[in-house]
Amino acid sequence: MGGFLPPAERRSGVLLGLYATIALLLMLTGDRIPQAGLRGAGAWLFAPFDRLVLVVDRVGAAWRENERLHERITRLELEVVRLRQAGVENLRLRDSLGLPAYRALTLRPAEVLALAGEPVPTSVTLSAGALEGVKVGDAVVTSDGLVGRIGEVYGGLSRVILLTDPNSAVTCEVESTGVQGVLRSFTSPRPQLLLTGVPMADTVRVGQLVLTSGLSLRYPR
């Protein structure tokens, strides 16, 4: 009857018989075959499949990362366009209000050498002075923002008047709303910076970012 079976069924029967024969041989001779040899043969047989799976995983991860990068680039390009439009609008508004144009800022790195003032520091000494191009009135910033202005300049040193100095006052505005006020330092009842002069009709909430105002002639926005 086997000769009259369809080709597909004959192949299935042959494979089934082959598998049964291999299984029987393994049962009879399994104890005689070295386990290390079996493991080595298995590793050799399945190594290409392991490499293929690893390559597929890496390709998939690279594809997903590429998609995320494309999305981020698109968002950044849109943000650049928005900022350019805002910059053009800002220049038009400043021109219509007769405000001075922005000055190009040159940053000079400096190290803090000393602090002065109680109960909180009100001034610091920097390791940069006239020799490095520092001038009285220059703004002093860190990665977190404005910290003060240059009050005195020497050859290789300068003294910074910090925002915590009670005599300091900075015209500021709330970034999200444009509400304006004057930032001042107070030591009583505890040292703190307060945004004063805010109109009663305006609201300032905790967590809002405060920037130097474009109306300030001493500090850049």
C-alpha positions as CSV (number, residue, x, y, z in Angstrom):
1,M,0.0,0.0,0.0
2,G,2.9,2.3,0.6
3,G,3.7,2.5,-3.1
4,F,0.2,3.9,-3.7
5,L,0.3,6.7,-1.2
6,P,0.5,10.3,-2.4
7,P,4.0,11.8,-2.5
8,A,3.4,14.2,0.4
9,E,2.2,11.3,2.6
10,R,5.2,9.2,1.6
11,R,7.5,12.0,2.6
12,S,5.8,12.4,5.9
13,G,6.0,8.7,6.5
14,V,9.7,8.7,5.7
15,L,10.4,11.6,8.1
16,L,8.4,10.0,10.8
17,G,10.3,6.7,10.4
18,L,13.6,8.6,10.4
19,Y,12.7,10.5,13.6
20,A,11.6,7.2,15.3
21,T,14.8,5.5,14.3
22,I,16.9,8.4,15.6
23,A,14.9,8.4,18.9
24,L,15.4,4.6,19.2
25,L,19.1,4.9,18.6
26,L,19.4,7.6,21.2
27,M,17.6,5.5,23.7
28,L,19.8,2.5,23.1
29,T,23.1,4.3,22.8
30,G,22.5,7.5,24.8
31,D,24.7,6.3,27.7
32,R,27.6,5.5,25.4
33,I,27.7,8.8,23.6
34,P,29.8,11.4,25.4
35,Q,27.6,14.2,26.8
36,A,30.3,16.8,25.9
37,G,30.2,15.7,22.3
38,L,26.4,15.9,22.2
39,R,26.5,19.4,23.7
40,G,29.2,20.4,21.3
41,A,27.2,19.1,18.3
42,G,24.1,20.8,19.5
43,A,25.9,24.1,20.0
44,W,27.4,23.8,16.5
45,L,24.0,23.0,14.9
46,F,22.1,25.8,16.7
47,A,24.8,28.5,16.7
48,P,23.7,29.8,13.3
49,F,20.1,30.1,14.5
50,D,21.3,31.9,17.7
51,R,23.3,34.4,15.6
52,L,20.3,34.9,13.3
53,V,18.0,35.6,16.3
54,L,20.6,38.1,17.7
55,V,20.9,39.9,14.4
56,V,17.1,40.1,14.0
57,D,16.9,41.6,17.6
58,R,19.6,44.1,16.9
59,V,18.0,45.1,13.6
60,G,14.6,45.5,15.3
61,A,16.2,47.6,18.1
62,A,18.0,49.8,15.5
63,W,14.8,50.3,13.5
64,R,12.9,51.4,16.6
65,E,15.7,53.7,17.7
66,N,15.8,55.1,14.2
67,E,12.1,55.8,14.3
68,R,12.5,57.6,17.7
69,L,15.3,59.7,16.3
70,H,13.3,60.7,13.3
71,E,10.4,61.7,15.5
72,R,12.7,63.8,17.7
73,I,14.4,65.4,14.7
74,T,10.9,66.4,13.3
75,R,10.0,67.9,16.7
76,L,13.2,69.8,16.9
77,E,12.8,71.1,13.3
78,L,9.3,72.4,14.2
79,E,10.7,74.0,17.4
80,V,13.4,75.7,15.4
81,V,10.8,77.1,13.0
82,R,8.7,78.3,15.9
83,L,11.7,80.0,17.6
84,R,12.7,81.7,14.3
85,Q,9.2,83.1,13.9
86,A,9.2,84.2,17.6
87,G,12.6,85.9,17.1
88,V,11.3,87.8,14.1
89,E,8.2,88.9,15.9
90,N,10.3,89.9,18.9
91,L,12.6,92.1,16.8
92,R,9.5,93.8,15.3
93,L,8.0,94.4,18.7
94,R,11.3,95.8,20.1
95,D,11.7,98.0,17.1
96,S,8.1,99.3,17.4
97,L,8.7,100.0,21.2
98,G,12.1,101.6,20.6
99,L,13.9,99.1,22.7
100,P,17.6,98.4,22.1
101,A,18.5,95.3,20.1
102,Y,20.0,92.3,21.7
103,R,23.7,92.4,22.3
104,A,25.9,89.4,21.3
105,L,27.1,87.7,24.5
106,T,30.6,86.5,25.0
107,L,31.0,83.9,27.8
108,R,34.3,83.8,29.7
109,P,34.8,80.9,32.1
110,A,35.9,81.7,35.6
111,E,36.5,80.0,39.0
112,V,35.0,81.1,42.3
113,L,37.8,81.9,44.6
114,A,36.1,83.3,47.7
115,L,32.6,84.0,49.1
116,A,31.7,87.0,51.3
117,G,28.5,87.9,53.2
118,E,26.3,86.7,56.1
119,P,24.0,84.9,56.7
120,V,24.1,84.1,52.9
121,P,26.9,85.1,50.5
122,T,26.3,88.4,48.8
123,S,29.4,88.6,46.7
124,V,32.1,86.3,45.3
125,T,35.6,86.7,43.9
126,L,36.3,85.3,40.5
127,S,39.5,84.2,38.9
128,A,39.0,86.5,35.9
129,G,39.5,90.2,35.6
130,A,40.5,93.0,33.2
131,L,43.2,90.8,31.6
132,E,40.4,88.4,30.5
133,G,38.2,91.2,29.2
134,V,35.9,91.4,32.2
135,K,34.2,94.7,32.7
136,V,32.1,96.3,35.5
137,G,28.5,95.6,34.9
138,D,28.9,92.4,33.0
139,A,26.3,89.7,33.9
140,V,27.5,86.6,35.7
141,V,25.7,83.4,34.9
142,T,25.9,79.7,35.6
143,S,24.3,76.7,33.9
144,D,21.2,77.5,36.1
145,G,20.9,81.1,35.1
146,L,21.8,84.6,36.3
147,V,23.6,84.9,39.6
148,G,24.8,88.6,39.6
149,R,26.9,91.2,38.0
150,I,30.5,92.4,38.1
151,G,30.9,95.1,40.7
152,E,34.7,95.6,40.7
153,V,37.5,94.6,38.3
154,Y,41.2,94.1,38.9
155,G,44.0,92.7,36.8
156,G,43.3,89.0,37.2
157,L,40.4,89.1,39.6
158,S,36.9,90.5,39.8
159,R,34.2,90.8,42.4
160,V,30.6,89.8,41.7
161,I,27.6,91.4,43.4
162,L,25.2,88.5,43.8
163,L,21.4,88.6,43.5
164,T,21.3,87.9,47.2
165,D,22.8,91.4,47.9
166,P,19.9,93.5,49.4
167,N,21.0,96.4,47.1
168,S,20.5,94.3,43.9
169,A,17.4,94.7,41.9
170,V,16.6,92.9,38.6
171,T,13.7,93.6,36.3
172,C,12.1,90.2,35.5
173,E,9.1,88.6,33.8
174,V,7.4,85.3,34.1
175,E,8.1,83.3,31.0
176,S,4.7,81.7,30.4
177,T,2.6,84.8,31.2
178,G,4.8,87.9,30.6
179,V,3.9,89.2,34.1
180,Q,6.7,91.7,35.1
181,G,8.2,92.6,38.4
182,V,11.4,93.4,40.2
183,L,13.5,90.7,41.8
184,R,14.9,91.7,45.2
185,S,16.7,90.0,48.1
186,F,15.3,90.0,51.6
187,T,17.0,88.6,54.7
188,S,14.0,88.8,57.1
189,P,12.3,86.7,58.3
190,R,14.6,84.4,56.3
191,P,16.9,84.9,53.3
192,Q,14.9,84.8,50.1
193,L,14.4,86.3,46.7
194,L,11.0,87.9,46.1
195,L,9.4,89.1,42.8
196,T,8.1,92.5,43.9
197,G,6.0,95.1,42.1
198,V,3.7,92.5,40.5
199,P,0.3,94.1,39.7
200,M,-2.6,92.9,41.9
201,A,-4.5,91.8,38.8
202,D,-1.7,89.4,37.7
203,T,-1.1,85.9,39.1
204,V,2.2,84.2,39.6
205,R,2.2,80.5,40.5
206,V,4.8,78.3,42.1
207,G,7.0,76.6,39.6
208,Q,6.8,79.2,36.8
209,L,10.1,80.2,35.3
210,V,11.3,83.7,35.9
211,L,13.5,85.4,33.3
212,T,15.3,88.7,33.1
213,S,13.1,91.2,31.3
214,G,13.9,92.6,27.9
215,L,13.2,96.0,29.5
216,S,16.4,95.7,31.6
217,L,19.3,97.7,30.4
218,R,21.8,96.0,32.8
219,Y,21.0,92.4,32.2
220,P,20.4,90.6,28.9
221,R,17.2,88.7,28.5
